[in-house]
Amino acid sequence: MATTVTAPADVVGSIRKFVAAEGGSAKAVLQAAGDAGVRITLVGGSNGVLGDRVVADMATAEAVLDAVDGLEKAEWDRELTSTAAVRPAHWRKMAGWVAGQKRFPKPRNRKILD
């Protein structure tokens, strides 16, 4: 007996807004993220803006894809990565605490490098 997976309404709603803001189309890459679940990385169709949401498992991620019109499943390939537009704020967010640093600690593997 197969169980039916329901896509979370909040995730579907936010992705629908993202797709609408991107002119009605976007691509989604599904990536396992360990215990956190599955990351749905979005690349906007008109501007290449990045977005993402995390769901519990791959079945839920597939249900989200089915629930959102204009959302196409994709893989990271040359074409998709070249259309993704990473904004400066996104780079800073990804850099975390390092983004605002003026000095950096010496590398721990310095002896190996010398």
Residue pairs with C-beta under 8 A, 6 or more apart in sequence:
5 59
5 60
5 62
5 63
6 63
7 55
7 60
7 63
7 64
7 66
7 67
8 55
8 60
8 64
11 40
11 53
11 55
11 64
12 64
12 67
12 68
14 53
15 26
15 28
15 40
15 42
15 51
15 53
15 64
15 68
15 71
16 68
16 69
18 26
18 42
18 44
18 51
19 25
19 26
19 42
19 44
19 45
19 68
19 69
19 70
19 71
21 44
21 49
22 44
22 45
22 46
22 47
22 49
23 44
23 45
23 46
24 45
24 70
25 45
25 46
25 70
25 71
25 72
26 42
26 43
26 44
26 45
26 51
26 70
26 71
26 72
27 42
27 43
27 45
27 71
27 72
27 73
27 74
27 80
28 40
28 41
28 42
28 43
28 65
28 71
28 72
28 73
28 74
29 40
29 41
29 43
29 73
29 74
29 75
29 76
29 80
30 38
30 39
30 40
30 58
30 61
30 62
30 65
30 73
31 38
31 39
31 41
32 38
32 39
32 58
33 39
33 54
36 54
37 54
37 55
37 56
37 57
37 60
38 54
38 55
38 56
38 57
38 58
38 60
38 61
39 52
39 53
39 54
40 52
40 53
40 54
40 55
40 61
40 64
40 65
41 50
41 51
41 52
42 50
42 51
42 52
42 53
42 71
43 49
43 50
43 74
43 80
43 83
43 84
44 50
44 51
45 70
47 85
48 83
48 84
48 85
49 85
49 87
50 84
50 85
50 86
50 87
50 90
53 64
55 61
55 64
65 71
65 73
74 80
91 99
92 99
93 99
98 104
107 113
